[in-house]
Amino acid sequence: MFHVNQTIFALASAQGRAGVSIIRLSGPEAVPALKRLTGKSVPPRRAVFTPLIHDGELIDEAVVVYFQGPNSFTGEDCVELHVHGSRAILDRLYAILTDFGLRLAQPGEFSRRALENGKLDLTQAEAITDLVDAESEAQRRQALTQMGGGLKVQYEAWHAALVEILARIEVYIDFPDEDLPGELVDSILDRIAAIQASLEAAIADAKRGRQIREGFRIVILGEPNAGKSSLFNALLKAETAIVTPIAGTTRDVIEAQLRIGPYSVLLYDTAGLRETDEVVEQEGIRRARAKGDEADLRLWVIDSSASGLEGVEPRARDLIAFNKIDQGSDNLYESFSNLSVSRETQLFKVSVETGQGVADLVAAIENIVTERLSVQTFPAATRARHTERLQEAVDHLDQARLTRMRVPELTAEHVRAGINSFEALFGRYDVEDVLDVVFSTFCIGK
């Protein structure tokens, strides 16, 4: 439970031994606590080097900074103590601040106070944790754009457009006997349809936002002993998966992270797909199929020397690598390419052992990831919460259009419900139901 009238503190830098650690304070007792530690009045927004003393004991020599509210991150008086990154120093300061009546902050409490004090909206607050977690250039760029209000600007534009539409409907309701333009109804319905179409396009693009934020998922599938784990290791350029001549060596899903340009990719090795009565292998196969269903890109590995294609079920836009091409023949490749396969399904002849064709396969993967993620219409919706609210707004607008303004009060109610979906996105509506969930995912100190 958050209590905004209490002064909070937390470590704002990384845990563990460090050259410098930063303790952040926020609330009405932040400045009095600073004065008790330093014995002096520190001017706002000026770094001051000073000893920290308690009960006549030198705790540390530190650089302290005071941010006067409302011109601070949280909108409250904030203090930062830049101390030596010793566990002993941190523990001593934590104990002293607790004795002063301050309390340790909960996860996300600083960002939540910023939201509640009007310094951020909820989409910007969410971007903070995305930026802290960013591991790729695209993740960094997307989080910064969102934190700077990129999503807010787009959402506010839709929100304002719906408010204007609602105002037009209210005019229609309030002056039913007036000589209003005959095209007013068509104009209102056309505007609703246009916003609905824009929202649907944003929902379709939300998958790209998720792929950038969480990582583009590539799942390697195929029969046992086709060379999936060998290809997995080759793509990672590391001996991550165990490789043996024994079919069924891989029993579970193995995950590793790969970087392709500015993008983060999650690569998965899976159990070989075949009919089996062995219980553990059956579970591995079930997990492999489930992971394949979730994949953004499926990469099938086929043994070129095999007699058939047991368990291989390619779909449009999959990649298929015919491995061990140096040991077998082109017969299986040729017979498969003659089948009725989608033109978007790309086939490759490779030998992981000799490296033949692997560079072409890697280039194809890089092209796919880049093409699917590099659209310059940043920012895309990045979270399921955003998509759900946008879809909720679409559904309300669809209902509004279906009324055809025959009962304008009903049309207005559906448009108002669509506006409320955006209020929820900003954290202005249904606040307690949403905020506890959102901020619980933050690290302490943010």
N, C-alpha and C positions, 0 to 999 in steps of 0.2 A: 504494500500500500504506500502510495506517495504522499508526503506531507510537504506542501510547498512553503509553509512558514518555518520550516526547520532549515538550518544551515548544514550543507552536506560537503563531504570531501572524498576524494578518491585519487588513485594513481592514474594520471593521464598519459603516461609513457608506458613502454613495454615492461612486463614483469621481468625480474631477475637482475643479476649484477650488471651495472652499466656505469659509464662515466658520469652521466647526469640523469636524474629521475625528476619528474614533474608531478607535484601534488596540486590538484586543483580544488579550490573552495568556492562555494556559491551560496549566497543567502545573506540575511541581515547581520549575522555574526562574523562574516568573513573578515571585514576590516578590523573590528575589535580583536579578533584572534591574531591578525597580523601585527597589530600594535603591541599586544602582549608578548609576542615572540621577538619583536625587533626593538621595542621601546621607543619607537619613533613613528611619526606620521609619514606615510609614503605617498607621494603625489600620483595621481592617475596616469596611466600609460607611460610610465618611465621605469626602466629597469634599474633597480637599486641593489648594489652589493652590500650585504649586511650580515653580521652574526645573528644566529637564532639562539636565544637564551631563554631557559625556563628554570625558575627557582635558583638563579645564580649559576646554573650549569650551561656551558657552551654545548649546544646540540650539533651545530654545523655552521659553516659559512656558506651563504646561499645568495642567489640572485632572485629577488622577489619583484613581482609585477602586480599592480592593482588596476583592475578594469571597473570603472564606476558605472553602475546601472543607470539608465537602461542601455547604455552603449557598451554592452558586453555580449558574449555568446548567448547566455541564458536570459539576458535582460535584467538580471539582478547584479548586485555588487559581487565581483569575482576576484579571486586572488590566485596567483600561481607561485608556488615555491619551487625553484629550480635548485635542487640539492644534489649532493653526491649520491650516486646510485648504489648505496650500501643497504643491505637488508636491515642491519642494525639501526641505521639512521631512520629508515622508513618506519620500522616498528616503533621507535621512540617517538617520532612525530605523530604517528597514528594514536598512540596512547595519550599524548599531550592534548591533541585536538579533541579526542573523546572526553577527556577531563574538562575541557572548555565547554562541553555541551553540544559539540558538533557530532554528526553521525556519518558513518560510511554510506556513500551513495549506492543505490541499487542500479542494476544494468540499465543504461539508457536514460537515467534520471536527469542528467544535464541537458540532453537533447529534448527530453520531454518538457522541461521547464522553458527551454527556448521556444517550443511550440506554443505552450500555454501563455507565454508572454508576448506572442505575436512576432517573434524573431524569425520563425520558420513556419512553413506549413508541413503537413504530414509527408507529402511526397519528397520534400527537401530533407526532412529528418531521416527518412528511409535511405536517401542517397548517402548520408554520412556513413552509415555502417557498410554500405556497398563500397565506398571509397576506402575505408579502413581495410576491407577484405580484398580489395582489388589486387590481382596478381598479373594481369596483362594490360597492355596499353589500351586496348579497346574497353576493358572494364573500367580503367581509370578515366578515360574520356567520357564514357557514358555516365558514370557516377558524378563527375564534375558538372556535366551539362545539366543533369537532373538537380544537383545541389544548387546550381545557379538559377534554378527556376524554369528550366526548359519544359518539363512536364507541366508545371504550374501554369505557364503562359498558355500552352495549348488547351489545358483543361479549363482555364479561366475564359478562354475565347468561346468554347462550347457552352459553358455555363452562362456567359453574358448573352449569347445568341438565344438561348432558351428563355432567359428572363425577358428579352425583348419580344419573343413570340408570345409568352404568357401575357405580357402587357397588351398586345394586340387582341388576344382572345378576350381579355377582360373588357376592353373597349367594346367588342362585339356583344358581350353579355350585358354590359351596363347601358348600352344605347340600342336596344333591339329595334326600336321604332324609328330611329334616325335614318337619314338618307346616306348610309355608308356605301363606299364603293363596292360594286358587285363582285369585283375580282379579289376582294379581301380574303374570302375563304380559300380560294385557290392559292393565293399568295402565302397564307399561313401553312397550308398543307405542303406546299412546295418547299418552304423553309424547313419544316420538320423533316421531310424526306432527305433534304440535302445534309442536314446534321446527322441523321441516322446513317447515311452512306459514309460520312466521314468517320463516325464511330466504328462502323463495321470494318473499315480499312485499318483503323488503329488496332482493333482486336486481332485482325489477321496478321498485323506486323508485330504483335506482342510476342509471338514465338521467337522472333529474332532478338528481341530485348532479353528474353530469358536465356537464349543460347549464349549471348555475350556475357550476361551476368553470371550464369552458373557454369558455362562451358559447353562447347559443341560436342555432342556425344556420338562417338563412332564405335560401333560394336562389330567385332570380328566373329563370324559364324562359319560353320562347316562341319563336315564329318570328322570323326576321330582320325588323328594321324595325318591330316591333310597339310599340316604345317602352319596352323593358326598361331600357336605360341611362338614359333620361329619368326613369323612375320611380325607379330606383336613386338618381339625383342628388336627386330630390325628397324621398325618404325621409331622405336624409342631410343635406338642405339645404345641399349643396355640389356644385360642379362637379367631381366625382371621375372619372366615366367620360366618355370622348369620345363626343359625340353628333353624327351626320351623317345626311343623308337617304340615304346609301349603305347598302344592305342588306349585312350581314356586317361592319360596322365593328368590333364586338367579336369578337376572335378567341380570347381566353383568359379564364380566370376572374379576376374582379377582386374583392378582399375589402376590406371596410371595417367598422369597429366603430361600433355604434350603442348608445346607452343608452336603455333603456325602464324608467322608474322605477328600482328598485334593481338591475335586471338588465342584464347585458352581452349584447349581441346581435351576432352576426357576420352581415353582409349580403353576399351574393354576386351579382354580375352575371355573366351567362354568354353564350356565343356562341349565336346564333340556330339553332334546330333546323330543318334541312331536308336534302333529298337534294342532295349535291354531289360533284363529282369533284376538287375543289381540296384538295390534301393538307393544307395548313395549316388550312383551315377544318374538314376532317374531324376533325383532332386536337382542335380547339376544341370541336366538337360532342361528341366522345367524353368530353372532360373535363366538359362541361356535364351530360351524362347521369349521369356518375359522381358529380358533386357533388350532383345532385338526389337520387340514391339515398341519400346520407349525410345529407340535410337533416332537420332537426327540423320544418320547415315549408316547403312549396313554394308559391311565388307565381307563377302563370301569368299572362302578359300576352298578350292577344289583340287584334289590330287589328280594331275593329268594322266597318271598311269592307272587310275582306277577304272573299273568296268562300268560304273554307272554313277548316278547322281542322287543317291539316297539322302533324304532329309533336306535337300537344297530347294528352297522355295523363294526365289528372287522376286522382287517387286520393282516397280518403276523407280528409277534413280538410284538403284543399288549399284555397287561395284562388285565385279566378280574377277577374282585372280585365280587363274589356272596355274597352280604351283607345280614344282618338280618337272617343269617343261623339258629340262635337260635329261631327265630319266625316262620319260614316257614318249608319247607321240602327240600329234596335233588332232588325232581322231576325235577325242572327247570335246575339245575346243570347237572343232569344225561342226560336229553334230549339234552342239549347244547353240552355236551362232546361227544355225539354220532354223532353229525353232522360232516360234512366234514370241520374241522377247521385245519388250519396250525399247524404243530407240534411245530412251534416256538411261538404259542399263548399259554400263560400259564394261567391256571384257578386256582382260590383260593376260598375256603370257609371261609368267615370271618363274624364276628359280631363286628362292631365298638363299639357298646354299651358295650359289655362284654369284648372286647379285643381278642376274639377267632380268631385265624388265622392271626391277624394283624402282628405279629412278622415275620411270614413266608413271608407275602407280602412285608414287609419292607426289609427283607433280599434279596428277589428277585430283588427289585428295586436297592438296593446297588450293587448287583452283576452285573446287566446290566450296570449301570453307570460306574463302575470300568472297566469292560471288554471292553466297547466301547471307553473309554478315556485313558486307561493306557498303550497303546502301546508305547514302548520306542523309537520310531523313531522320537523324537523331533528334530527340531521344525517342526510343520505343518504350512502351509500357514494360516494366521489368518484373512485376510481381503478380502472383495470382489474384491478390486483392484488387489490383487495378483492373485486371481483365474482367473479374466478376462484376465490379461496379459499372464498368463500361457496358458490359452485356446487359446488365440490369437497366441501364439508361436506354439502350437500344430497344429492349422489350417494351418499356413504357412508351417510347416514341412510336413504335409499331402499333400499339394499341390506340395511341392518339390519332394516328393517320386513319385507322380503321373506323373511327367514329364519323369521319367525313364531316365533322363540325355540325352533325345533325342535333347533337346535344352538346352545345359548346361548354357547359359546365363540366361535363365528363371529359372532354378534350383537355380542358384546362387542368383537371386533376391529374391526368396522365403526364402532362408536361411538367407539372409541379413535382410529381414523383421522380421524373427524370432529373430535375434540378437537384433534388435531395440526394440522388446518387452521387453527384459531384460534390455536394456538401460533405458527404461521407468520405470521399476521396481526400478532401483537404483536412479531414479530422474535425469538422465543425458540427457533425451530426453523428449520433450514436457513438459519442466520443469514448466513454468508458468501456464499451464493448470491443472497441478496436485498439485503443492505445496500449492497454496492458499487454496484448498479444504482440503488437509491433515492437515495443520498446524492450520486451523481455529478451529479444534476440540480440540486443546491443551488448558491447563489452562494457564493463564497469569503467567509468572515467569519461564516457561519452554520453 
